[in-house]
Amino acid sequence: MKARTPSRAAKSIRFTDGKLYVQLTDEREIGVSLTHFPWLARATAAQRRHWHIEPHGFAIYWDDLDDGIEIEHLFG
């Protein structure tokens, strides 16, 4: 059975002005203030650059920070 990519799957991310923006596979983009993720707000720019998207786009993970964000939590 082939695994399906969830409808709310991450495609890429970017940071600007204290916000995290997540581009979704359906071309929507979600912006959220870094104040919602203090561990990410405290990270250096270099640490923020080292992210990867988990299989099927369900989450973004920062190995250097040993933490991540599940995409569904951005829709809370």
PDB file as gemmi writes it, atoms N, CA and C in Angstrom:
CRYST1    1.000    1.000    1.000  90.00  90.00  90.00 P 1                      
ATOM      1  N   MET A   1       0.847  -1.182   0.000  1.00  0.00           N  
ATOM      2  CA  MET A   1       0.000   0.000   0.000  1.00  0.00           C  
ATOM      3  C   MET A   1       0.893   1.246   0.000  1.00  0.00           C  
ATOM      4  N   LYS A   2       0.630   2.160  -0.882  1.00  0.00           N  
ATOM      5  CA  LYS A   2       1.426   3.381  -1.009  1.00  0.00           C  
ATOM      6  C   LYS A   2       1.001   4.402   0.044  1.00  0.00           C  
ATOM      7  N   ALA A   3       1.997   5.024   0.705  1.00  0.00           N  
ATOM      8  CA  ALA A   3       1.709   6.053   1.712  1.00  0.00           C  
ATOM      9  C   ALA A   3       1.244   7.328   1.030  1.00  0.00           C  
ATOM     10  N   ARG A   4       0.246   7.959   1.575  1.00  0.00           N  
ATOM     11  CA  ARG A   4      -0.284   9.215   1.039  1.00  0.00           C  
ATOM     12  C   ARG A   4       0.364  10.395   1.718  1.00  0.00           C  
ATOM     13  N   THR A   5       0.609  11.438   0.944  1.00  0.00           N  
ATOM     14  CA  THR A   5       1.072  12.695   1.521  1.00  0.00           C  
ATOM     15  C   THR A   5      -0.143  13.391   2.103  1.00  0.00           C  
ATOM     16  N   PRO A   6      -0.084  13.838   3.361  1.00  0.00           N  
ATOM     17  CA  PRO A   6      -1.237  14.510   3.958  1.00  0.00           C  
ATOM     18  C   PRO A   6      -1.572  15.798   3.218  1.00  0.00           C  
ATOM     19  N   SER A   7      -2.822  16.220   3.301  1.00  0.00           N  
ATOM     20  CA  SER A   7      -3.234  17.442   2.610  1.00  0.00           C  
ATOM     21  C   SER A   7      -2.553  18.673   3.198  1.00  0.00           C  
ATOM     22  N   ARG A   8      -2.170  18.614   4.431  1.00  0.00           N  
ATOM     23  CA  ARG A   8      -1.445  19.710   5.075  1.00  0.00           C  
ATOM     24  C   ARG A   8       0.013  19.291   5.255  1.00  0.00           C  
ATOM     25  N   ALA A   9       0.753  19.292   4.161  1.00  0.00           N  
ATOM     26  CA  ALA A   9       2.142  18.842   4.181  1.00  0.00           C  
ATOM     27  C   ALA A   9       3.074  20.003   3.874  1.00  0.00           C  
ATOM     28  N   ALA A  10       4.202  20.047   4.568  1.00  0.00           N  
ATOM     29  CA  ALA A  10       5.193  21.102   4.367  1.00  0.00           C  
ATOM     30  C   ALA A  10       6.007  20.839   3.109  1.00  0.00           C  
ATOM     31  N   LYS A  11       6.307  21.925   2.415  1.00  0.00           N  
ATOM     32  CA  LYS A  11       7.131  21.863   1.211  1.00  0.00           C  
ATOM     33  C   LYS A  11       8.456  22.592   1.431  1.00  0.00           C  
ATOM     34  N   SER A  12       8.396  23.734   2.123  1.00  0.00           N  
ATOM     35  CA  SER A  12       9.597  24.509   2.439  1.00  0.00           C  
ATOM     36  C   SER A  12       9.269  25.496   3.549  1.00  0.00           C  
ATOM     37  N   ILE A  13      10.313  26.157   4.067  1.00  0.00           N  
ATOM     38  CA  ILE A  13      10.100  27.171   5.093  1.00  0.00           C  
ATOM     39  C   ILE A  13      11.014  28.362   4.836  1.00  0.00           C  
ATOM     40  N   ARG A  14      10.683  29.457   5.513  1.00  0.00           N  
ATOM     41  CA  ARG A  14      11.541  30.639   5.499  1.00  0.00           C  
ATOM     42  C   ARG A  14      11.270  31.428   6.771  1.00  0.00           C  
ATOM     43  N   PHE A  15      12.213  32.279   7.125  1.00  0.00           N  
ATOM     44  CA  PHE A  15      12.089  33.133   8.302  1.00  0.00           C  
ATOM     45  C   PHE A  15      12.210  34.586   7.870  1.00  0.00           C  
ATOM     46  N   THR A  16      11.351  35.457   8.427  1.00  0.00           N  
ATOM     47  CA  THR A  16      11.480  36.905   8.250  1.00  0.00           C  
ATOM     48  C   THR A  16      10.846  37.599   9.440  1.00  0.00           C  
ATOM     49  N   ASP A  17      11.439  38.679   9.874  1.00  0.00           N  
ATOM     50  CA  ASP A  17      10.844  39.564  10.883  1.00  0.00           C  
ATOM     51  C   ASP A  17      10.211  38.847  12.069  1.00  0.00           C  
ATOM     52  N   GLY A  18      10.916  37.892  12.650  1.00  0.00           N  
ATOM     53  CA  GLY A  18      10.395  37.203  13.828  1.00  0.00           C  
ATOM     54  C   GLY A  18       9.279  36.225  13.549  1.00  0.00           C  
ATOM     55  N   LYS A  19       9.145  35.809  12.294  1.00  0.00           N  
ATOM     56  CA  LYS A  19       8.107  34.847  11.935  1.00  0.00           C  
ATOM     57  C   LYS A  19       8.698  33.672  11.177  1.00  0.00           C  
ATOM     58  N   LEU A  20       8.016  32.550  11.303  1.00  0.00           N  
ATOM     59  CA  LEU A  20       8.288  31.359  10.528  1.00  0.00           C  
ATOM     60  C   LEU A  20       7.171  31.230   9.499  1.00  0.00           C  
ATOM     61  N   TYR A  21       7.532  31.056   8.247  1.00  0.00           N  
ATOM     62  CA  TYR A  21       6.556  30.837   7.181  1.00  0.00           C  
ATOM     63  C   TYR A  21       6.758  29.437   6.642  1.00  0.00           C  
ATOM     64  N   VAL A  22       5.663  28.691   6.526  1.00  0.00           N  
ATOM     65  CA  VAL A  22       5.707  27.330   6.007  1.00  0.00           C  
ATOM     66  C   VAL A  22       4.903  27.284   4.715  1.00  0.00           C  
ATOM     67  N   GLN A  23       5.583  26.921   3.635  1.00  0.00           N  
ATOM     68  CA  GLN A  23       4.926  26.726   2.342  1.00  0.00           C  
ATOM     69  C   GLN A  23       4.403  25.300   2.311  1.00  0.00           C  
ATOM     70  N   LEU A  24       3.116  25.136   2.030  1.00  0.00           N  
ATOM     71  CA  LEU A  24       2.498  23.819   1.991  1.00  0.00           C  
ATOM     72  C   LEU A  24       2.471  23.268   0.569  1.00  0.00           C  
ATOM     73  N   THR A  25       2.316  21.972   0.452  1.00  0.00           N  
ATOM     74  CA  THR A  25       2.308  21.345  -0.865  1.00  0.00           C  
ATOM     75  C   THR A  25       1.107  21.774  -1.704  1.00  0.00           C  
ATOM     76  N   ASP A  26       0.058  22.276  -1.070  1.00  0.00           N  
ATOM     77  CA  ASP A  26      -1.105  22.753  -1.838  1.00  0.00           C  
ATOM     78  C   ASP A  26      -0.971  24.243  -2.186  1.00  0.00           C  
ATOM     79  N   GLU A  27       0.250  24.785  -2.006  1.00  0.00           N  
ATOM     80  CA  GLU A  27       0.619  26.166  -2.347  1.00  0.00           C  
ATOM     81  C   GLU A  27       0.158  27.223  -1.344  1.00  0.00           C  
ATOM     82  N   ARG A  28      -0.537  26.835  -0.280  1.00  0.00           N  
ATOM     83  CA  ARG A  28      -0.832  27.793   0.786  1.00  0.00           C  
ATOM     84  C   ARG A  28       0.442  28.053   1.566  1.00  0.00           C  
ATOM     85  N   GLU A  29       0.477  29.202   2.253  1.00  0.00           N  
ATOM     86  CA  GLU A  29       1.594  29.519   3.131  1.00  0.00           C  
ATOM     87  C   GLU A  29       1.034  29.970   4.467  1.00  0.00           C  
ATOM     88  N   ILE A  30       1.610  29.436   5.529  1.00  0.00           N  
ATOM     89  CA  ILE A  30       1.196  29.777   6.888  1.00  0.00           C  
ATOM     90  C   ILE A  30       2.329  30.551   7.544  1.00  0.00           C  
ATOM     91  N   GLY A  31       2.003  31.676   8.182  1.00  0.00           N  
ATOM     92  CA  GLY A  31       2.984  32.448   8.936  1.00  0.00           C  
ATOM     93  C   GLY A  31       2.629  32.414  10.415  1.00  0.00           C  
ATOM     94  N   VAL A  32       3.631  32.189  11.240  1.00  0.00           N  
ATOM     95  CA  VAL A  32       3.404  32.139  12.685  1.00  0.00           C  
ATOM     96  C   VAL A  32       4.562  32.846  13.390  1.00  0.00           C  
ATOM     97  N   SER A  33       4.228  33.602  14.413  1.00  0.00           N  
ATOM     98  CA  SER A  33       5.239  34.310  15.183  1.00  0.00           C  
ATOM     99  C   SER A  33       6.136  33.327  15.925  1.00  0.00           C  
ATOM    100  N   LEU A  34       7.425  33.632  15.978  1.00  0.00           N  
ATOM    101  CA  LEU A  34       8.354  32.776  16.714  1.00  0.00           C  
ATOM    102  C   LEU A  34       8.096  32.791  18.218  1.00  0.00           C  
ATOM    103  N   THR A  35       7.283  33.729  18.697  1.00  0.00           N  
ATOM    104  CA  THR A  35       6.946  33.727  20.123  1.00  0.00           C  
ATOM    105  C   THR A  35       6.183  32.460  20.510  1.00  0.00           C  
ATOM    106  N   HIS A  36       5.574  31.778  19.536  1.00  0.00           N  
ATOM    107  CA  HIS A  36       4.878  30.516  19.800  1.00  0.00           C  
ATOM    108  C   HIS A  36       5.851  29.357  19.993  1.00  0.00           C  
ATOM    109  N   PHE A  37       7.093  29.567  19.580  1.00  0.00           N  
ATOM    110  CA  PHE A  37       8.122  28.535  19.683  1.00  0.00           C  
ATOM    111  C   PHE A  37       9.378  29.148  20.288  1.00  0.00           C  
ATOM    112  N   PRO A  38       9.402  29.355  21.612  1.00  0.00           N  
ATOM    113  CA  PRO A  38      10.543  30.010  22.257  1.00  0.00           C  
ATOM    114  C   PRO A  38      11.885  29.352  21.955  1.00  0.00           C  
ATOM    115  N   TRP A  39      11.908  28.040  21.872  1.00  0.00           N  
ATOM    116  CA  TRP A  39      13.149  27.325  21.564  1.00  0.00           C  
ATOM    117  C   TRP A  39      13.685  27.722  20.187  1.00  0.00           C  
ATOM    118  N   LEU A  40      12.804  28.004  19.244  1.00  0.00           N  
ATOM    119  CA  LEU A  40      13.212  28.415  17.909  1.00  0.00           C  
ATOM    120  C   LEU A  40      13.560  29.906  17.881  1.00  0.00           C  
ATOM    121  N   ALA A  41      12.852  30.689  18.677  1.00  0.00           N  
ATOM    122  CA  ALA A  41      13.155  32.133  18.777  1.00  0.00           C  
ATOM    123  C   ALA A  41      14.548  32.357  19.363  1.00  0.00           C  
ATOM    124  N   ARG A  42      14.970  31.500  20.288  1.00  0.00           N  
ATOM    125  CA  ARG A  42      16.294  31.618  20.913  1.00  0.00           C  
ATOM    126  C   ARG A  42      17.431  31.079  20.039  1.00  0.00           C  
ATOM    127  N   ALA A  43      17.098  30.348  19.007  1.00  0.00           N  
ATOM    128  CA  ALA A  43      18.112  29.728  18.153  1.00  0.00           C  
ATOM    129  C   ALA A  43      18.859  30.779  17.339  1.00  0.00           C  
ATOM    130  N   THR A  44      20.094  30.458  17.009  1.00  0.00           N  
ATOM    131  CA  THR A  44      20.862  31.346  16.139  1.00  0.00           C  
ATOM    132  C   THR A  44      20.382  31.183  14.697  1.00  0.00           C  
ATOM    133  N   ALA A  45      20.746  32.135  13.857  1.00  0.00           N  
ATOM    134  CA  ALA A  45      20.392  32.048  12.441  1.00  0.00           C  
ATOM    135  C   ALA A  45      20.972  30.778  11.823  1.00  0.00           C  
ATOM    136  N   ALA A  46      22.191  30.439  12.205  1.00  0.00           N  
ATOM    137  CA  ALA A  46      22.824  29.222  11.684  1.00  0.00           C  
ATOM    138  C   ALA A  46      22.039  27.972  12.094  1.00  0.00           C  
ATOM    139  N   GLN A  47      21.581  27.924  13.343  1.00  0.00           N  
ATOM    140  CA  GLN A  47      20.798  26.775  13.799  1.00  0.00           C  
ATOM    141  C   GLN A  47      19.468  26.700  13.053  1.00  0.00           C  
ATOM    142  N   ARG A  48      18.848  27.825  12.811  1.00  0.00           N  
ATOM    143  CA  ARG A  48      17.561  27.836  12.095  1.00  0.00           C  
ATOM    144  C   ARG A  48      17.699  27.354  10.656  1.00  0.00           C  
ATOM    145  N   ARG A  49      18.858  27.573  10.060  1.00  0.00           N  
ATOM    146  CA  ARG A  49      19.067  27.169   8.659  1.00  0.00           C  
ATOM    147  C   ARG A  49      19.179  25.660   8.484  1.00  0.00           C  
ATOM    148  N   HIS A  50      19.462  24.927   9.546  1.00  0.00           N  
ATOM    149  CA  HIS A  50      19.662  23.478   9.444  1.00  0.00           C  
ATOM    150  C   HIS A  50      18.384  22.718   9.809  1.00  0.00           C  
ATOM    151  N   TRP A  51      17.442  22.745   8.933  1.00  0.00           N  
ATOM    152  CA  TRP A  51      16.162  22.070   9.131  1.00  0.00           C  
ATOM    153  C   TRP A  51      15.963  21.039   8.034  1.00  0.00           C  
ATOM    154  N   HIS A  52      15.051  20.136   8.258  1.00  0.00           N  
ATOM    155  CA  HIS A  52      14.616  19.229   7.200  1.00  0.00           C  
ATOM    156  C   HIS A  52      13.145  18.901   7.416  1.00  0.00           C  
ATOM    157  N   ILE A  53      12.517  18.534   6.334  1.00  0.00           N  
ATOM    158  CA  ILE A  53      11.104  18.157   6.376  1.00  0.00           C  
ATOM    159  C   ILE A  53      11.039  16.644   6.538  1.00  0.00           C  
ATOM    160  N   GLU A  54      10.266  16.210   7.496  1.00  0.00           N  
ATOM    161  CA  GLU A  54      10.085  14.788   7.750  1.00  0.00           C  
ATOM    162  C   GLU A  54       9.351  14.143   6.566  1.00  0.00           C  
ATOM    163  N   PRO A  55       9.498  12.822   6.394  1.00  0.00           N  
ATOM    164  CA  PRO A  55       8.816  12.135   5.286  1.00  0.00           C  
ATOM    165  C   PRO A  55       7.329  12.475   5.229  1.00  0.00           C  
ATOM    166  N   HIS A  56       6.853  12.679   4.049  1.00  0.00           N  
ATOM    167  CA  HIS A  56       5.449  13.007   3.759  1.00  0.00           C  
ATOM    168  C   HIS A  56       5.056  14.395   4.245  1.00  0.00           C  
ATOM    169  N   GLY A  57       6.031  15.199   4.669  1.00  0.00           N  
ATOM    170  CA  GLY A  57       5.776  16.592   5.008  1.00  0.00           C  
ATOM    171  C   GLY A  57       5.017  16.847   6.282  1.00  0.00           C  
ATOM    172  N   PHE A  58       4.928  15.868   7.173  1.00  0.00           N  
ATOM    173  CA  PHE A  58       4.099  16.044   8.371  1.00  0.00           C  
ATOM    174  C   PHE A  58       4.728  16.945   9.423  1.00  0.00           C  
ATOM    175  N   ALA A  59       6.060  17.173   9.336  1.00  0.00           N  
ATOM    176  CA  ALA A  59       6.738  17.969  10.361  1.00  0.00           C  
ATOM    177  C   ALA A  59       8.031  18.559   9.800  1.00  0.00           C  
ATOM    178  N   ILE A  60       8.518  19.583  10.496  1.00  0.00           N  
ATOM    179  CA  ILE A  60       9.812  20.186  10.214  1.00  0.00           C  
ATOM    180  C   ILE A  60      10.667  19.932  11.447  1.00  0.00           C  
ATOM    181  N   TYR A  61      11.920  19.534  11.229  1.00  0.00           N  
ATOM    182  CA  TYR A  61      12.778  19.176  12.354  1.00  0.00           C  
ATOM    183  C   TYR A  61      14.136  19.847  12.224  1.00  0.00           C  
ATOM    184  N   TRP A  62      14.653  20.322  13.367  1.00  0.00           N  
ATOM    185  CA  TRP A  62      15.970  20.939  13.459  1.00  0.00           C  
ATOM    186  C   TRP A  62      16.850  20.015  14.301  1.00  0.00           C  
ATOM    187  N   ASP A  63      17.747  19.295  13.649  1.00  0.00           N  
ATOM    188  CA  ASP A  63      18.624  18.366  14.370  1.00  0.00           C  
ATOM    189  C   ASP A  63      19.474  19.090  15.408  1.00  0.00           C  
ATOM    190  N   ASP A  64      20.025  20.251  15.047  1.00  0.00           N  
ATOM    191  CA  ASP A  64      20.885  20.997  15.975  1.00  0.00           C  
ATOM    192  C   ASP A  64      20.147  21.411  17.247  1.00  0.00           C  
ATOM    193  N   LEU A  65      18.837  21.582  17.143  1.00  0.00           N  
ATOM    194  CA  LEU A  65      18.029  22.021  18.285  1.00  0.00           C  
ATOM    195  C   LEU A  65      17.289  20.861  18.945  1.00  0.00           C  
ATOM    196  N   ASP A  66      17.346  19.694  18.326  1.00  0.00           N  
ATOM    197  CA  ASP A  66      16.664  18.504  18.815  1.00  0.00           C  
ATOM    198  C   ASP A  66      15.188  18.776  19.095  1.00  0.00           C  
ATOM    199  N   ASP A  67      14.556  19.460  18.143  1.00  0.00           N  
ATOM    200  CA  ASP A  67      13.133  19.778  18.290  1.00  0.00           C  
ATOM    201  C   ASP A  67      12.530  20.008  16.918  1.00  0.00           C  
ATOM    202  N   GLY A  68      11.213  19.998  16.874  1.00  0.00           N  
ATOM    203  CA  GLY A  68      10.521  20.187  15.614  1.00  0.00           C  
ATOM    204  C   GLY A  68       9.090  20.642  15.810  1.00  0.00           C  
ATOM    205  N   ILE A  69       8.423  20.839  14.684  1.00  0.00           N  
ATOM    206  CA  ILE A  69       7.042  21.322  14.685  1.00  0.00           C  
ATOM    207  C   ILE A  69       6.222  20.433  13.759  1.00  0.00           C  
ATOM    208  N   GLU A  70       5.148  19.874  14.280  1.00  0.00           N  
ATOM    209  CA  GLU A  70       4.211  19.133  13.432  1.00  0.00           C  
ATOM    210  C   GLU A  70       3.313  20.136  12.723  1.00  0.00           C  
ATOM    211  N   ILE A  71       3.128  19.955  11.448  1.00  0.00           N  
ATOM    212  CA  ILE A  71       2.364  20.899  10.633  1.00  0.00           C  
ATOM    213  C   ILE A  71       0.938  21.062  11.148  1.00  0.00           C  
ATOM    214  N   GLU A  72       0.312  19.994  11.566  1.00  0.00           N  
ATOM    215  CA  GLU A  72      -1.066  20.095  12.070  1.00  0.00           C  
ATOM    216  C   GLU A  72      -1.189  21.050  13.247  1.00  0.00           C  
ATOM    217  N   HIS A  73      -0.132  21.186  14.036  1.00  0.00           N  
ATOM    218  CA  HIS A  73      -0.172  22.100  15.192  1.00  0.00           C  
ATOM    219  C   HIS A  73      -0.223  23.565  14.776  1.00  0.00           C  
ATOM    220  N   LEU A  74       0.151  23.861  13.548  1.00  0.00           N  
ATOM    221  CA  LEU A  74       0.079  25.247  13.062  1.00  0.00           C  
ATOM    222  C   LEU A  74      -1.349  25.666  12.749  1.00  0.00           C  
ATOM    223  N   PHE A  75      -2.251  24.706  12.659  1.00  0.00           N  
ATOM    224  CA  PHE A  75      -3.647  24.986  12.340  1.00  0.00           C  
ATOM    225  C   PHE A  75      -4.532  25.051  13.577  1.00  0.00           C  
ATOM    226  N   GLY A  76      -3.929  24.908  14.776  1.00  0.00           N  
ATOM    227  CA  GLY A  76      -4.636  24.887  16.038  1.00  0.00           C  
ATOM    228  C   GLY A  76      -5.621  25.929  16.183  1.00  0.00           C  
TER     229      GLY A  76                                                      
END                                                                             
